[in-house]
Amino acid sequence: MKFREEFKLYEQKMSKIRIKPSKDSITLIAKHPLLQHVFQYSCVTVIDIYKFILQGSCGWSHLITDKRDLHEIKRYLNSEFSQQAKPGDEEKLFELLDQSTEIGRLNLRVWKCRINDKTDDIWNMMENVQQSTVCSLELFKERFEEFGDFVNSKCIIIKEEDIEQYASWFKFITHLVSNAKSCLNLPLASHSEFFRSTYNPSYRLVFQKDIGKYM
């Protein structure tokens, strides 16, 4: 079985394993965007964390393929943006994914409602990420191992009945990383159904320094 097919099987399983923070991890929140994410979103799963780490490490350059160019990605942005409804009161404009790369998620609903009803500035910020991000396999590995450390130290809780499947997944991803040439070679993942149905994520990846003037 090819690794991408195996990844899809793992993706289905990991999208059903929900995680939660422990009380002991509260003191670490300020230093770790990943823990902030787990605290903020109660319906987050193991596969959502994989996506969080991959985006924070690599940006969105992995979306560009032989069949998908920048023009198509920009058209999709405009189409998705036009469909955005009013955000909830608790929704934030920006969520930092990684302190090292300063890449984060710009909430399209919040931008449209509270900042600007056009996508020009969003696209400029997206292009900056695409052109400037140094995709680091080592950074992905470091962040993924950090997630594993959070689980092992019980800062992040996984139900006992799910630990064996999670451990198998963790070993599988570690093996993928050891054989990859770049984090761009790592498989993409969709948000879990838990996450999508609860939060309806609609965002684009931008640098914290670029979005700072709007916050």
Residue frames as a rotation matrix with the C-alpha (Angstrom) as fourth column:
MET 1
0.578 0.816 0.000 0.00
0.816 -0.578 0.000 0.00
0.000 0.000 -1.000 0.00
LYS 2
-0.172 -0.629 0.759 1.38
0.548 -0.701 -0.456 3.39
0.818 0.338 0.465 -0.95
PHE 3
-0.766 -0.234 -0.599 2.00
0.643 -0.272 -0.716 5.77
0.005 -0.933 0.359 1.91
ARG 4
-0.868 0.485 0.103 -0.63
-0.470 -0.871 0.140 8.26
0.158 0.073 0.985 0.74
GLU 5
-0.044 0.862 -0.505 -3.27
-0.244 0.481 0.842 5.55
0.969 0.160 0.189 0.74
GLU 6
-0.205 -0.116 -0.972 -2.13
0.813 0.532 -0.235 4.50
0.545 -0.839 -0.015 4.20
PHE 7
-0.985 -0.159 -0.064 -2.22
0.169 -0.848 -0.502 8.14
0.025 -0.506 0.862 5.29
LYS 8
-0.485 0.869 0.096 -5.87
-0.567 -0.396 0.723 8.40
0.666 0.296 0.685 4.18
LEU 9
0.162 0.520 -0.839 -6.78
0.348 0.765 0.542 5.44
0.924 -0.379 -0.057 6.36
TYR 10
-0.516 -0.418 -0.748 -5.01
0.846 -0.111 -0.521 6.99
0.135 -0.902 0.411 9.31
GLU 11
-0.939 0.167 0.301 -6.65
-0.145 -0.985 0.095 10.34
0.312 0.046 0.949 8.56
GLN 12
-0.048 0.987 -0.153 -10.09
-0.227 0.138 0.964 8.78
0.973 0.081 0.218 8.90
LYS 13
0.217 0.079 -0.973 -9.17
0.771 0.598 0.220 7.28
0.599 -0.798 0.069 12.27
MET 14
-0.661 -0.599 -0.452 -7.39
0.750 -0.504 -0.428 10.34
0.028 -0.622 0.783 13.65
SER 15
-0.735 0.465 0.494 -10.28
-0.205 -0.847 0.491 12.62
0.647 0.259 0.717 12.68
LYS 16
0.362 0.892 -0.272 -12.37
0.005 0.290 0.957 10.73
0.932 -0.348 0.101 15.25
ILE 17
0.073 -0.413 -0.908 -9.89
0.944 0.322 -0.071 10.97
0.321 -0.852 0.414 18.13
ARG 18
0.656 0.245 0.714 -10.65
0.078 -0.963 0.258 14.12
0.751 -0.113 -0.650 20.07
ILE 19
-0.311 -0.820 -0.481 -8.18
0.769 0.081 -0.634 15.70
0.559 -0.567 0.605 22.43
LYS 20
0.794 0.520 0.313 -8.42
0.230 -0.735 0.638 18.11
0.562 -0.435 -0.704 25.32
PRO 21
-0.146 -0.874 0.464 -6.00
-0.299 -0.408 -0.863 20.10
0.943 -0.264 -0.201 27.48
SER 22
0.055 0.094 -0.994 -5.24
0.861 0.499 0.095 19.20
0.505 -0.861 -0.053 31.06
LYS 23
0.952 0.301 -0.061 -5.46
0.280 -0.766 0.579 21.66
0.128 -0.568 -0.813 33.91
ASP 24
0.418 -0.874 -0.248 -1.69
0.509 -0.001 0.861 21.42
-0.752 -0.487 0.444 34.32
SER 25
-0.213 -0.531 0.821 -1.10
0.976 -0.076 0.204 22.83
-0.045 0.844 0.534 30.84
ILE 26
0.784 0.614 0.089 -2.69
0.616 -0.787 -0.001 26.20
0.069 0.055 -0.996 31.62
THR 27
0.589 -0.609 -0.532 0.63
0.065 -0.621 0.781 27.65
-0.806 -0.494 -0.326 32.76
LEU 28
-0.415 -0.809 0.416 2.20
0.450 0.215 0.867 26.81
-0.791 0.547 0.275 29.37
ILE 29
0.454 0.747 0.486 -0.44
0.766 -0.048 -0.641 28.39
-0.455 0.663 -0.594 27.13
ALA 30
0.780 -0.098 -0.618 1.31
-0.193 -0.977 -0.088 31.73
-0.595 0.188 -0.781 26.61
LYS 31
-0.167 -0.974 -0.154 4.39
-0.597 -0.024 0.802 30.00
-0.784 0.225 -0.578 25.17
HIS 32
-0.859 -0.173 0.482 2.72
0.154 0.811 0.565 27.51
-0.488 0.559 -0.670 22.86
PRO 33
-0.545 0.674 -0.500 0.23
-0.834 -0.499 0.236 28.43
-0.090 0.545 0.834 20.08
LEU 34
-0.585 0.326 -0.742 -0.68
-0.153 0.855 0.496 24.75
0.796 0.404 -0.450 19.78
LEU 35
-0.729 0.321 -0.604 -1.87
0.684 0.374 -0.626 24.63
0.025 -0.870 -0.492 23.38
GLN 36
-0.747 0.483 -0.457 -3.74
-0.317 -0.863 -0.394 27.90
-0.585 -0.150 0.797 22.87
HIS 37
-0.572 0.505 -0.646 -5.49
-0.699 0.112 0.706 26.25
0.428 0.856 0.289 19.93
VAL 38
-0.614 0.308 -0.726 -6.48
0.357 0.930 0.092 23.19
0.704 -0.203 -0.681 21.96
PHE 39
-0.769 0.334 -0.546 -7.85
0.478 -0.267 -0.837 25.40
-0.425 -0.904 0.046 24.74
GLN 40
-0.699 0.476 -0.533 -9.80
-0.555 -0.832 -0.016 27.59
-0.451 0.285 0.846 22.34
TYR 41
-0.125 0.626 -0.770 -11.36
-0.884 0.283 0.372 24.79
0.451 0.727 0.518 20.29
SER 42
-0.185 0.100 0.978 -12.92
-0.786 0.582 -0.209 22.04
-0.590 -0.807 -0.029 22.35
CYS 43
0.754 0.506 0.418 -13.87
-0.141 0.748 -0.649 19.97
-0.641 0.430 0.635 19.27
VAL 44
0.296 -0.745 -0.598 -10.35
-0.953 -0.187 -0.240 19.49
0.067 0.641 -0.765 17.97
THR 45
0.970 0.046 0.237 -8.94
-0.058 0.997 0.045 16.11
-0.235 -0.058 0.970 16.93
VAL 46
0.204 -0.953 0.224 -5.54
0.308 0.280 0.909 14.59
-0.929 -0.117 0.350 16.27
ILE 47
-0.025 -0.210 0.977 -5.84
0.995 0.086 0.043 15.21
-0.093 0.974 0.207 12.51
ASP 48
0.875 0.339 0.345 -6.70
0.367 -0.930 -0.016 18.88
0.316 0.141 -0.938 13.12
ILE 49
0.706 -0.688 -0.167 -3.44
-0.147 -0.374 0.916 19.19
-0.693 -0.622 -0.365 15.05
TYR 50
-0.059 -0.702 0.709 -1.50
0.747 0.440 0.498 17.63
-0.662 0.559 0.499 12.17
LYS 51
0.358 0.286 0.889 -3.02
0.858 -0.476 -0.193 20.26
0.368 0.832 -0.416 9.86
PHE 52
0.996 0.009 -0.086 -2.22
0.053 -0.851 0.523 23.01
-0.068 -0.526 -0.848 12.38
ILE 53
0.351 -0.936 0.017 1.45
0.101 0.056 0.993 21.97
-0.931 -0.347 0.115 12.54
LEU 54
-0.094 -0.370 0.924 1.82
0.928 0.305 0.216 21.51
-0.362 0.878 0.315 8.77
GLN 55
0.632 0.397 0.666 0.36
0.642 -0.749 -0.163 24.93
0.434 0.531 -0.728 7.99
GLY 56
0.947 -0.286 -0.146 2.47
-0.106 -0.707 0.699 26.63
-0.303 -0.647 -0.700 10.63
SER 57
0.150 -0.947 0.283 5.62
0.237 0.312 0.920 24.99
-0.960 -0.071 0.272 9.28
CYS 58
-0.540 -0.392 0.745 5.01
0.710 0.263 0.653 25.26
-0.452 0.882 0.135 5.53
GLY 59
-0.642 0.376 -0.668 2.42
-0.455 -0.888 -0.062 27.96
-0.617 0.264 0.741 4.86
TRP 60
0.388 0.889 0.243 0.26
-0.221 0.345 -0.912 27.26
-0.895 0.300 0.330 1.83
SER 61
-0.224 -0.550 -0.804 2.79
-0.924 -0.142 0.355 26.61
-0.309 0.823 -0.477 -0.94
HIS 62
-0.841 -0.102 0.532 1.79
-0.061 0.994 0.094 22.95
-0.538 0.046 -0.841 -0.84
LEU 63
0.160 0.985 0.069 -1.54
0.107 0.052 -0.993 23.94
-0.981 0.166 -0.097 -2.46
ILE 64
0.331 -0.111 -0.937 0.20
-0.849 -0.468 -0.244 24.84
-0.411 0.877 -0.249 -5.72
THR 65
0.014 -0.273 0.962 0.39
0.176 0.948 0.267 21.84
-0.984 0.165 0.061 -8.05
ASP 66
-0.915 -0.353 0.195 0.69
0.212 -0.011 0.977 21.20
-0.343 0.935 0.085 -11.76
LYS 67
-0.432 0.843 0.321 -3.10
0.794 0.186 0.579 21.35
0.428 0.505 -0.749 -11.95
ARG 68
0.670 0.659 -0.342 -3.67
0.741 -0.560 0.371 24.31
0.053 -0.502 -0.863 -9.67
ASP 69
-0.337 -0.814 0.473 -2.01
0.739 -0.540 -0.403 27.67
0.583 0.213 0.784 -10.20
LEU 70
-0.866 -0.088 -0.492 -2.13
0.424 -0.649 -0.631 30.99
-0.264 -0.756 0.600 -8.39
HIS 71
-0.792 0.610 -0.019 -4.97
-0.510 -0.643 0.572 32.32
0.337 0.463 0.820 -10.56
GLU 72
-0.120 0.769 -0.628 -7.18
0.114 0.639 0.761 29.42
0.986 0.019 -0.164 -9.58
ILE 73
-0.401 -0.105 -0.910 -6.33
0.888 0.199 -0.415 29.83
0.225 -0.974 0.014 -5.89
LYS 74
-0.978 0.043 -0.206 -7.16
0.011 -0.967 -0.255 33.54
-0.210 -0.252 0.945 -6.10
ARG 75
-0.512 0.846 -0.149 -10.49
-0.447 -0.114 0.887 32.81
0.733 0.521 0.437 -7.82
TYR 76
-0.081 0.460 -0.884 -11.34
0.572 0.748 0.337 30.38
0.816 -0.478 -0.324 -5.06
LEU 77
-0.772 -0.232 -0.592 -10.52
0.623 -0.460 -0.633 33.00
-0.126 -0.857 0.499 -2.43
ASN 78
-0.899 0.437 -0.028 -12.89
-0.430 -0.870 0.241 35.50
0.081 0.228 0.970 -4.07
SER 79
-0.255 0.836 -0.485 -15.63
-0.205 0.444 0.872 32.90
0.945 0.322 0.058 -4.37
GLU 80
-0.193 0.130 -0.973 -15.35
0.823 0.562 -0.088 31.73
0.535 -0.817 -0.216 -0.78
PHE 81
-0.918 -0.223 -0.328 -15.08
0.372 -0.772 -0.515 35.28
-0.139 -0.595 0.792 0.52
SER 82
-0.735 0.672 0.091 -18.30
-0.471 -0.602 0.645 36.32
0.488 0.431 0.759 -1.24
GLN 83
0.020 0.773 -0.634 -20.20
0.076 0.631 0.772 33.59
0.997 -0.063 -0.047 0.62
GLN 84
-0.752 -0.423 -0.505 -19.08
0.490 0.154 -0.858 34.56
0.441 -0.893 0.092 4.12
ALA 85
0.411 0.909 0.068 -21.77
0.485 -0.281 0.829 35.32
0.772 -0.307 -0.556 6.65
LYS 86
0.436 -0.192 0.879 -21.50
-0.620 -0.772 0.139 37.40
0.652 -0.606 -0.456 9.82
PRO 87
-0.440 -0.685 -0.581 -19.00
0.015 0.641 -0.768 35.97
0.898 -0.346 -0.272 12.33
GLY 88
0.516 0.536 -0.668 -19.83
0.657 0.252 0.710 34.99
0.549 -0.806 -0.223 15.87
ASP 89
0.885 -0.117 0.452 -18.96
-0.314 -0.865 0.392 37.40
0.345 -0.488 -0.802 18.65
GLU 90
0.725 -0.604 0.330 -16.25
-0.141 0.339 0.930 35.06
-0.674 -0.721 0.161 19.92
GLU 91
0.687 -0.464 0.559 -14.45
0.726 0.475 -0.498 34.73
-0.034 0.748 0.663 16.57
LYS 92
0.305 -0.706 -0.638 -11.04
0.127 -0.634 0.763 36.37
-0.944 -0.314 -0.104 16.26
LEU 93
0.764 -0.070 -0.642 -9.43
-0.598 -0.451 -0.662 37.98
-0.243 0.890 -0.387 13.23
PHE 94
0.232 -0.824 -0.517 -6.17
-0.651 0.263 -0.712 36.06
0.723 0.502 -0.476 13.53
GLU 95
0.922 -0.057 0.382 -4.81
-0.265 0.628 0.732 32.92
-0.282 -0.776 0.564 15.16
LEU 96
0.119 -0.968 -0.222 -1.05
-0.993 -0.111 -0.050 32.36
0.024 0.226 -0.974 15.30
LEU 97
0.907 0.170 -0.384 0.08
-0.231 0.966 -0.118 28.88
0.351 0.195 0.916 14.25
ASP 98
0.503 -0.812 -0.296 3.79
0.845 0.534 -0.028 29.09
0.181 -0.236 0.955 14.92
GLN 99
0.827 -0.214 -0.520 5.95
0.115 -0.840 0.530 31.64
-0.550 -0.498 -0.670 16.72
SER 100
-0.159 -0.974 0.163 9.00
0.367 0.095 0.925 30.79
-0.917 0.207 0.342 14.62
THR 101
-0.594 -0.019 0.804 7.47
0.804 -0.016 0.594 31.29
0.002 1.000 0.025 11.16
GLU 102
-0.763 0.413 -0.497 4.86
-0.103 -0.837 -0.537 33.83
-0.638 -0.359 0.682 12.40
ILE 103
-0.809 0.546 -0.216 2.31
-0.168 0.137 0.976 32.18
0.563 0.826 -0.019 10.11
GLY 104
-0.787 0.609 0.100 -1.31
0.001 0.163 -0.987 32.26
-0.617 -0.776 -0.130 11.25
ARG 105
-0.528 0.709 0.468 -4.91
0.847 0.394 0.358 31.93
0.069 0.585 -0.808 10.11
LEU 106
-0.945 0.288 -0.156 -6.83
-0.286 -0.958 -0.037 35.01
-0.160 0.010 0.987 8.99
ASN 107
-0.455 0.863 0.218 -10.56
0.578 0.472 -0.665 34.53
-0.677 -0.177 -0.714 9.56
LEU 108
-0.845 0.120 0.521 -12.38
0.444 -0.384 0.810 35.55
0.297 0.916 0.271 6.36
ARG 109
0.167 0.985 -0.051 -15.70
0.837 -0.115 0.535 36.17
0.521 -0.132 -0.843 8.12
VAL 110
0.362 -0.083 -0.929 -14.17
0.745 -0.574 0.341 38.54
-0.561 -0.815 -0.146 10.64
TRP 111
-0.730 -0.679 -0.080 -12.18
0.463 -0.577 0.673 40.36
-0.503 0.454 0.735 7.95
LYS 112
-0.611 0.540 0.579 -15.25
0.582 -0.189 0.791 40.88
0.537 0.820 -0.199 5.77
CYS 113
0.408 0.879 -0.247 -17.43
0.795 -0.209 0.569 42.11
0.449 -0.428 -0.784 8.63
ARG 114
0.750 -0.088 -0.655 -14.99
0.525 -0.523 0.672 44.20
-0.402 -0.848 -0.346 10.65
ILE 115
-0.178 -0.933 -0.314 -12.11
0.359 -0.359 0.862 45.21
-0.916 0.041 0.398 8.35
ASN 116
-0.541 -0.121 -0.833 -12.80
-0.677 -0.525 0.516 45.29
-0.499 0.843 0.202 4.61
ASP 117
0.418 0.773 0.478 -15.29
-0.242 0.602 -0.761 43.76
-0.876 0.202 0.438 2.17
LYS 118
0.741 -0.275 -0.612 -12.58
-0.625 0.049 -0.779 43.19
0.244 0.960 -0.136 -0.48
THR 119
0.913 -0.374 0.162 -9.90
0.288 0.872 0.395 40.54
-0.289 -0.314 0.904 -0.86
ASP 120
0.732 -0.656 0.185 -7.06
-0.064 -0.336 -0.940 42.63
0.678 0.676 -0.288 -2.35
ASP 121
0.174 -0.689 0.703 -5.16
-0.933 -0.344 -0.105 43.04
0.315 -0.638 -0.703 0.90
ILE 122
0.602 0.086 0.794 -5.76
-0.466 0.845 0.263 39.41
-0.648 -0.528 0.549 1.85
TRP 123
0.953 -0.224 0.204 -4.29
0.300 0.607 -0.736 38.24
0.041 0.763 0.645 -1.43
ASN 124
0.471 -0.822 0.319 -1.25
-0.434 -0.531 -0.728 40.48
0.768 0.205 -0.607 -1.02
MET 125
0.161 -0.378 0.912 -0.65
-0.971 0.106 0.215 38.99
-0.178 -0.920 -0.350 2.43
MET 126
0.797 0.175 0.579 -1.14
-0.117 0.984 -0.137 35.47
-0.593 0.041 0.804 1.07
GLU 127
0.858 -0.513 0.036 1.39
0.100 0.098 -0.990 36.11
0.504 0.853 0.136 -1.70
ASN 128
0.256 -0.788 0.560 3.88
-0.847 -0.462 -0.263 37.30
0.466 -0.407 -0.786 0.88
VAL 129
0.356 -0.063 0.932 3.56
-0.650 0.700 0.296 33.99
-0.671 -0.711 0.209 2.75
GLN 130
0.934 0.071 0.351 3.87
0.171 0.773 -0.611 32.00
-0.314 0.630 0.710 -0.47
GLN 131
0.721 -0.667 0.185 6.97
-0.005 -0.272 -0.962 33.88
0.693 0.693 -0.199 -1.58
SER 132
0.132 -0.703 0.698 8.72
-0.761 -0.523 -0.383 34.30
0.635 -0.481 -0.605 1.76
THR 133
0.726 0.205 0.657 8.08
-0.640 0.553 0.534 31.12
-0.254 -0.807 0.533 3.76
VAL 134
-0.372 -0.839 -0.397 11.08
-0.842 0.485 -0.236 28.84
0.390 0.247 -0.887 4.13
CYS 135
0.670 0.716 -0.197 9.41
-0.595 0.677 0.434 25.42
0.444 -0.173 0.879 4.32
SER 136
-0.346 -0.870 0.351 11.24
-0.882 0.175 -0.437 23.52
0.319 -0.461 -0.828 7.05
LEU 137
0.280 0.361 -0.890 10.94
-0.121 0.932 0.340 19.78
0.952 0.012 0.304 7.47
GLU 138
-0.619 -0.604 -0.502 12.99
0.452 0.248 -0.857 20.08
0.642 -0.757 0.119 10.65
LEU 139
-0.829 0.383 0.407 10.54
-0.546 -0.709 -0.446 22.59
0.118 -0.593 0.797 12.08
PHE 140
0.198 0.921 -0.335 7.60
-0.741 0.365 0.564 20.30
0.642 0.137 0.754 11.30
LYS 141
0.039 -0.266 -0.963 9.43
0.298 0.923 -0.243 17.43
0.954 -0.277 0.115 12.98
GLU 142
-0.904 -0.428 -0.001 10.20
0.158 -0.330 -0.931 19.59
0.398 -0.841 0.365 16.02
ARG 143
-0.535 0.771 0.345 6.57
-0.833 -0.549 -0.065 20.72
0.139 -0.322 0.936 16.36
PHE 144
0.311 0.655 -0.688 5.18
-0.505 0.728 0.465 17.23
0.805 0.203 0.557 15.80
GLU 145
-0.283 -0.500 -0.819 7.49
0.482 0.664 -0.572 15.78
0.829 -0.556 0.053 18.43
GLU 146
-0.938 -0.003 0.347 6.47
-0.255 -0.673 -0.694 18.62
0.236 -0.739 0.631 20.75
PHE 147
0.014 1.000 -0.009 2.85
-0.888 0.017 0.460 17.58
0.460 0.002 0.888 20.32
GLY 148
0.278 0.018 -0.961 3.88
0.080 0.996 0.042 14.02
0.957 -0.089 0.275 21.19
ASP 149
-0.759 -0.607 -0.236 5.62
0.327 -0.042 -0.944 15.32
0.563 -0.793 0.231 24.31
PHE 150
-0.609 0.622 0.492 2.44
-0.757 -0.642 -0.126 17.16
0.237 -0.449 0.861 25.34
VAL 151
0.420 0.774 -0.474 0.51
-0.587 0.630 0.509 13.90
0.692 0.064 0.719 25.03
ASN 152
0.022 -0.503 -0.864 3.13
0.367 0.808 -0.461 11.84
0.930 -0.307 0.202 26.87
SER 153
-0.910 -0.414 -0.026 3.30
0.201 -0.386 -0.900 14.37
0.362 -0.825 0.434 29.71
LYS 154
-0.276 0.917 -0.288 -0.51
0.961 0.267 -0.071 14.51
0.012 -0.296 -0.955 29.93
CYS 155
-0.772 0.060 -0.632 -0.64
0.013 -0.994 -0.110 18.22
-0.635 -0.093 0.767 29.06
ILE 156
-0.338 0.696 -0.634 -2.91
-0.927 -0.129 0.352 17.07
0.163 0.706 0.689 26.24
ILE 157
-0.421 0.280 0.863 -5.33
-0.455 0.758 -0.468 14.28
-0.785 -0.589 -0.191 27.06
ILE 158
-0.389 0.347 -0.853 -6.27
-0.760 0.403 0.510 11.43
0.521 0.847 0.107 24.72
LYS 159
0.549 0.677 0.489 -8.72
-0.834 0.479 0.274 8.80
-0.049 -0.558 0.828 25.94
GLU 160
-0.176 -0.675 0.717 -7.10
-0.639 0.632 0.438 5.57
-0.748 -0.381 -0.543 27.05
GLU 161
0.337 0.391 0.856 -8.97
0.284 0.825 -0.489 3.53
-0.897 0.408 0.167 24.45
ASP 162
0.998 0.054 0.021 -7.50
0.040 -0.361 -0.932 5.74
-0.043 0.931 -0.362 21.68
ILE 163
0.486 -0.872 -0.055 -3.87
-0.601 -0.379 0.703 5.73
-0.634 -0.308 -0.709 22.79
GLU 164
-0.039 -0.533 0.845 -2.84
0.291 0.803 0.520 2.65
-0.956 0.266 0.123 20.84
GLN 165
0.540 0.296 0.788 -4.21
0.832 -0.044 -0.554 4.01
-0.129 0.954 -0.270 17.55
TYR 166
0.976 -0.207 -0.068 -2.65
-0.210 -0.977 -0.030 7.39
-0.060 0.043 -0.997 18.24
ALA 167
0.276 -0.932 0.236 0.74
-0.365 0.125 0.923 5.79
-0.889 -0.341 -0.305 18.96
SER 168
0.056 -0.190 0.980 0.58
0.740 0.667 0.087 3.91
-0.671 0.720 0.178 15.66
TRP 169
0.832 0.324 0.451 -0.24
0.543 -0.648 -0.535 7.16
0.119 0.689 -0.715 13.84
PHE 170
0.813 -0.565 -0.143 2.57
-0.427 -0.745 0.512 9.01
-0.396 -0.355 -0.847 15.56
LYS 171
-0.007 -0.829 0.559 5.06
0.059 0.557 0.828 6.33
-0.998 0.039 0.045 14.51
PHE 172
0.301 0.213 0.929 3.73
0.893 0.279 -0.354 6.43
-0.334 0.936 -0.106 10.94
ILE 173
0.981 0.081 0.179 4.13
0.140 -0.926 -0.350 10.22
0.137 0.369 -0.919 10.62
THR 174
0.522 -0.853 0.020 7.59
-0.451 -0.255 0.855 10.08
-0.724 -0.455 -0.518 12.18
HIS 175
-0.062 -0.502 0.862 8.56
0.522 0.720 0.457 7.53
-0.851 0.479 0.217 9.53
LEU 176
0.656 0.363 0.662 7.14
0.755 -0.318 -0.574 9.75
0.002 0.876 -0.482 6.76
VAL 177
0.946 -0.300 -0.120 9.17
-0.274 -0.943 0.191 12.70
-0.170 -0.148 -0.974 8.02
SER 178
0.225 -0.928 0.296 12.37
-0.210 0.251 0.945 10.68
-0.952 -0.274 -0.138 8.12
ASN 179
-0.231 -0.278 0.932 11.93
0.737 0.576 0.354 9.77
-0.635 0.769 0.072 4.44
ALA 180
0.783 0.579 0.227 10.66
0.596 -0.595 -0.539 13.12
-0.177 0.557 -0.811 3.13
LYS 181
-0.231 -0.863 0.449 12.88
0.926 -0.337 -0.171 15.64
0.299 0.376 0.877 1.36
SER 182
-0.888 0.066 0.456 10.74
-0.128 -0.986 -0.106 18.63
0.443 -0.153 0.884 2.36
CYS 183
-0.707 0.707 0.023 7.66
0.081 0.113 -0.990 19.29
-0.703 -0.698 -0.137 4.46
LEU 184
-0.206 0.619 -0.758 6.00
-0.911 -0.404 -0.082 19.99
-0.357 0.673 0.647 1.09
ASN 185
-0.641 -0.068 -0.765 6.24
-0.461 0.830 0.313 16.23
0.614 0.553 -0.563 0.48
LEU 186
-0.943 0.319 0.092 4.05
0.079 0.485 -0.871 15.51
-0.322 -0.814 -0.483 3.51
PRO 187
-0.538 0.799 0.269 0.41
0.732 0.284 0.619 14.65
0.418 0.530 -0.738 2.77
LEU 188
-0.722 0.435 0.538 -2.31
-0.478 -0.876 0.067 17.26
0.500 -0.209 0.841 3.16
ALA 189
-0.742 0.546 -0.390 -5.17
0.669 0.644 -0.371 16.70
0.048 -0.536 -0.843 5.55
SER 190
-0.215 0.773 0.597 -8.68
0.068 -0.598 0.799 18.06
0.974 0.212 0.076 5.81
HIS 191
-0.627 0.132 0.768 -10.20
-0.759 -0.325 -0.564 19.31
0.176 -0.936 0.304 9.03
SER 192
-0.941 0.336 -0.028 -12.14
0.327 0.889 -0.320 16.68
-0.082 -0.311 -0.947 10.92
GLU 193
-0.285 0.924 0.254 -15.90
0.455 -0.103 0.884 16.62
0.844 0.368 -0.391 10.62
PHE 194
0.219 0.296 -0.929 -16.08
0.974 -0.124 0.190 17.55
-0.059 -0.947 -0.316 14.32
PHE 195
-0.526 -0.550 -0.649 -14.07
0.530 -0.809 0.256 20.69
-0.665 -0.209 0.717 13.67
ARG 196
-0.940 0.153 0.304 -15.80
0.208 -0.448 0.870 21.65
0.269 0.881 0.389 10.41
SER 197
-0.120 0.992 -0.040 -19.35
0.633 0.108 0.767 21.20
0.765 0.067 -0.641 11.70
THR 198
0.280 0.194 -0.940 -18.66
0.939 -0.261 0.226 23.09
-0.202 -0.946 -0.255 14.91
TYR 199
-0.056 -0.473 -0.879 -16.53
0.360 -0.831 0.425 26.00
-0.931 -0.293 0.217 13.68
ASN 200
0.806 0.362 0.468 -17.07
0.539 -0.123 -0.833 26.16
-0.244 0.924 -0.294 9.90
PRO 201
0.047 -0.888 -0.458 -13.42
0.385 -0.407 0.829 27.18
-0.922 -0.215 0.322 9.37
SER 202
0.724 0.100 0.682 -12.87
0.677 -0.293 -0.675 29.73
0.133 0.951 -0.280 6.61
TYR 203
0.687 -0.579 -0.439 -9.43
-0.062 -0.649 0.758 31.29
-0.724 -0.494 -0.482 6.68
ARG 204
0.812 -0.579 0.078 -6.21
0.160 0.093 -0.983 32.02
0.561 0.810 0.168 4.79
LEU 205
0.481 -0.728 -0.488 -2.60
0.850 0.249 0.465 31.86
-0.217 -0.639 0.738 5.94
VAL 206
0.673 -0.292 0.680 -0.83
0.079 -0.886 -0.457 35.18
0.736 0.361 -0.573 6.49
PHE 207
-0.392 -0.863 -0.319 2.10
0.588 0.032 -0.808 36.51
0.707 -0.505 0.495 8.51
GLN 208
0.249 0.436 -0.865 1.45
0.959 -0.234 0.158 37.98
-0.133 -0.869 -0.477 11.94
LYS 209
-0.564 -0.554 -0.612 3.47
0.485 -0.823 0.297 41.09
-0.668 -0.129 0.733 11.03
ASP 210
-0.922 0.230 0.312 1.23
0.210 -0.380 0.901 41.73
0.325 0.896 0.302 8.00
ILE 211
-0.010 0.995 -0.095 -2.06
0.595 0.083 0.800 41.39
0.804 -0.049 -0.593 9.85
GLY 212
-0.416 -0.252 -0.873 -0.82
0.908 -0.154 -0.389 43.31
-0.036 -0.955 0.293 12.90
LYS 213
-1.000 -0.030 -0.009 -1.85
0.029 -0.998 0.064 46.71
-0.011 0.064 0.998 11.61
TYR 214
-0.373 0.927 -0.037 -5.47
-0.285 -0.076 0.955 45.54
0.883 0.367 0.293 11.38
MET 215
-0.039 0.339 -0.940 -5.68
0.704 0.677 0.215 44.15
0.710 -0.653 -0.265 14.91
